[in-house]
Amino acid sequence: MPLAHIESLDHEGRGVAHVDGKAIFIEGALPGEVVEYASYRRKPSYEKAHVLTVLRGSSQRVEPPCPHFGTCGGCSMQHLNLAGQTAAKQRVLEDALWHIARLKPEQLYPPIAGTGWGYRLRARLSVRYVANKGGALVGFREKHSSYVAVMDSCAVLPPHVSALIPLLGALVDGMSQPDRMPQIEVAVGGSRTVLLLRHLEALTLDDLDRLRDFADTNGIIWYLQSKGPETVTLFHPADARLLSYELPDFGLELLFHPTEFTQVNNGVNRMLVRRAMALLKPQAGERIADLFCGLGNFTLPIARLGARVLGVEGSAGLVKRAQKNAAHNGLAAQCEFAVANLFEATDESFAALGAFDKLLIDPPREGAIALVNALPAEGGPRRIVYISCSPATLARDAAVLVHEKGYRLCGAGIANMFPHTSHLESIALFEK
């Protein structure tokens, strides 16, 4: 079998080696290791492979505690300790900023990190009825496969949700059409847990009774979805209130519907909001825009600190939720909200929002290239805090802000929102 000396980790958490001039991306390998590997995809300039044997191991290698690691596709980095994961993600951010934007931040912020286990408060579980494997399988997809992994627990889900996995399999087994229920979404907020069942055929009265009994026995709330997102409805208990999470540093409670976007990791989100406010420094008398504001995760802390804030979001539903959250927290007078497609921002549409002292930008993976292109090269907001879930699009947008719009990249750092995966959040500060 071929041997490789691992040089680094790539943005997906794979070990990178070069053998006879070709790049080899090896799953399960860590920097500094010497491994035997087997390739499963070969291209002229690179290969993808997995580890067969670790001949010389890294001091950061640990035994994955989850028995499903390696089969389940949910985690890719459990074999690397948490400190090593955080350092690797910081390097991914630095590499993206340099190779894409030719930028180095003036300061690297300390990484934001929390617990590695039981953190994931949102998840989408696949369901598949497989008679020759004993019935319904509930869990995440297998690595590189559309098959559902055979699993009876998940270490990154809260323990009470992990314990539901085998119970959900047994529940689906007893339903009238177990092969027509492809998905169960999980959302945890405060002390409440929602399960949203996607079903492709009408449920029978017996099915509904089974769902009620499951909810009452296990202390969960059922939502049902028969077709598109517009068909999501609360089923049982019928009087269940909305989910919520708190930002105790700012005395805030944010309510949300289980289908509305929130971060999966409450602990890291709290630290990220705290970091963002420390960098943005909202002051009384300032007008600040929170762009891609969602349900108000950053908008309301800005308002709580005394600034007037305009939250802009493309989803009318999320804007309504943000307005209700502002009122719920006594901040309606400090907040304005607007519905706008920021992916199509222009010089004119941004100018129409009015003048701002500062901006907070928190886009999805696509980034905010139209928005940063729309910012004025002269004048404009003097400080921008940019939250990103894609180092590549952050770097692309940073290049525009620094090389074309007159900003400095004062600092950047990562938030390990998804431990044991290659996904990373980051935060950057730009100043005129």
C-alpha positions, 0 to 999 in steps of 0.5 A, spaced: 500 500 500 502 507 498 505 511 504 504 518 505 506 524 510 501 528 512 503 536 511 496 539 513 489 539 513 484 542 508 478 545 509 474 539 509 478 536 515 482 531 510 489 530 511 493 533 505 499 529 502 503 530 496 506 523 492 510 523 486 507 530 485 500 529 486 496 532 491 492 526 495 486 528 500 486 523 505 480 522 510 482 520 517 489 523 517 492 528 521 498 533 520 505 530 521 502 523 521 505 517 516 499 513 513 498 507 509 492 509 504 487 507 499 484 511 494 477 511 492 477 517 487 483 518 482 484 525 477 489 527 473 492 532 478 489 529 485 486 523 489 481 522 494 483 517 499 482 514 506 486 511 511 488 504 512 493 504 517 497 510 521 504 508 522 506 514 525 500 518 529 499 525 531 499 527 538 493 530 537 489 524 535 484 521 540 479 515 540 473 517 537 468 516 542 462 515 538 461 508 535 458 510 529 464 515 527 467 513 520 460 510 518 456 516 519 457 522 515 455 527 520 462 528 523 469 528 520 474 530 525 472 526 531 479 523 531 482 530 532 482 533 539 478 539 540 484 544 540 487 541 534 480 542 530 480 549 533 487 551 530 486 547 524 480 551 522 483 558 524 489 556 519 483 555 514 481 562 515 488 565 514 489 561 508 483 563 505 484 570 506 491 570 504 490 566 497 484 569 495 484 576 498 492 577 499 490 579 506 493 578 513 488 581 519 492 586 523 490 581 529 488 574 530 482 574 535 482 568 540 478 562 537 471 562 540 469 555 542 465 551 547 463 544 549 464 538 543 458 534 545 451 535 546 451 541 543 447 540 536 440 543 538 438 543 530 438 537 526 435 533 520 434 526 521 433 522 515 428 516 515 428 510 511 424 503 512 429 497 510 426 491 511 432 487 511 436 491 516 430 490 521 425 496 519 426 503 520 432 507 520 433 514 523 439 518 523 444 521 519 446 519 512 452 514 511 459 517 509 459 518 501 452 515 501 445 516 500 444 510 505 441 512 512 447 509 517 445 504 522 445 508 529 442 508 536 445 514 538 448 521 536 454 524 541 453 531 538 445 531 539 443 533 546 442 526 550 435 527 551 434 527 543 440 522 542 436 517 546 430 518 542 433 515 535 431 508 537 425 510 539 423 514 533 425 507 529 420 503 533 415 509 532 416 509 524 415 501 524 408 501 527 406 507 522 401 505 517 406 507 511 413 507 514 416 507 507 413 514 506 416 518 512 423 520 509 425 525 514 424 528 522 427 535 523 429 536 530 429 543 534 430 544 541 429 551 544 429 553 552 426 547 555 422 544 549 423 539 544 420 539 537 420 534 532 417 535 525 415 529 521 415 529 514 410 525 511 408 523 503 401 520 505 396 522 509 396 519 516 391 515 519 387 516 525 391 510 528 398 514 526 396 520 529 394 516 536 401 513 536 404 520 535 400 523 541 402 517 545 409 518 543 409 526 545 406 525 551 411 519 553 417 523 551 415 530 553 416 532 545 412 537 541 410 534 534 409 538 528 407 535 521 409 537 514 405 533 508 408 537 502 412 544 502 414 548 507 407 552 507 404 546 510 408 545 516 403 545 522 403 544 530 400 538 531 400 536 539 400 538 544 396 543 540 397 549 545 405 548 545 408 555 545 414 557 540 421 555 542 426 560 544 433 561 546 436 567 551 442 572 550 443 573 558 449 578 557 443 582 554 437 580 557 434 578 551 429 572 550 428 570 542 422 566 540 422 562 534 418 557 530 421 550 529 422 552 521 426 559 522 433 559 522 437 559 528 444 557 530 445 550 532 450 551 538 447 556 543 453 556 547 457 558 541 452 563 539 452 567 545 460 568 545 459 570 538 454 575 539 458 578 545 464 578 541 460 582 535 458 587 540 465 588 543 467 589 536 462 593 533 461 598 540 454 600 539 453 607 542 447 611 543 446 616 538 449 612 532 445 609 527 447 601 525 444 597 520 444 589 521 444 586 514 441 579 513 438 580 520 434 574 521 430 574 527 434 579 530 440 575 533 444 581 533 439 586 531 436 586 538 443 586 542 445 592 538 439 596 540 439 594 547 446 597 547 443 604 545 444 605 538 438 605 533 438 599 528 435 597 522 435 590 520 434 588 513 432 581 511 430 578 505 425 573 508 418 577 510 417 571 515 423 572 518 422 580 519 415 579 522 419 574 527 424 580 528 419 585 529 415 581 534 422 579 538 423 586 538 416 588 541 417 582 546 424 585 549 421 592 549 426 594 544 420 596 538 422 603 539 429 602 537 428 598 531 426 598 524 426 593 519 425 592 512 424 586 507 430 587 501 433 582 497 441 584 499 443 579 494 441 584 489 443 590 492 445 596 488 449 603 490 442 606 489 438 601 493 443 601 499 443 609 499 436 609 499 436 605 506 439 612 509 446 613 512 449 609 517 455 609 522 456 602 522 454 595 519 453 588 521 453 583 516 451 576 517 450 573 510 449 565 508 454 561 505 453 565 498 456 571 502 455 579 500 458 581 494 453 585 491 452 588 498 459 590 499 460 592 492 454 597 493 458 600 499 460 607 497 468 608 496 468 615 500 465 616 506 460 611 508 460 606 515 466 607 518 466 600 522 463 593 519 463 587 523 462 581 518 460 574 521 461 569 516 459 561 515 464 561 509 471 563 509 472 563 501 466 568 500 468 572 506 475 572 503 472 574 496 468 580 500 474 582 504 478 583 498 473 588 495 472 592 502 480 593 503 482 593 496 476 597 493 472 601 498 478 603 503 477 599 509 482 595 513 482 588 516 483 590 523 482 583 525 479 576 524 478 569 528 473 563 528 468 560 532 467 553 532 460 552 532 460 545 529 465 541 533 467 535 530 465 537 523 469 541 518 464 547 518 467 554 521 464 560 523 468 566 523 468 574 525 472 579 522 472 587 523 473 592 518 475 600 519 475 606 514 
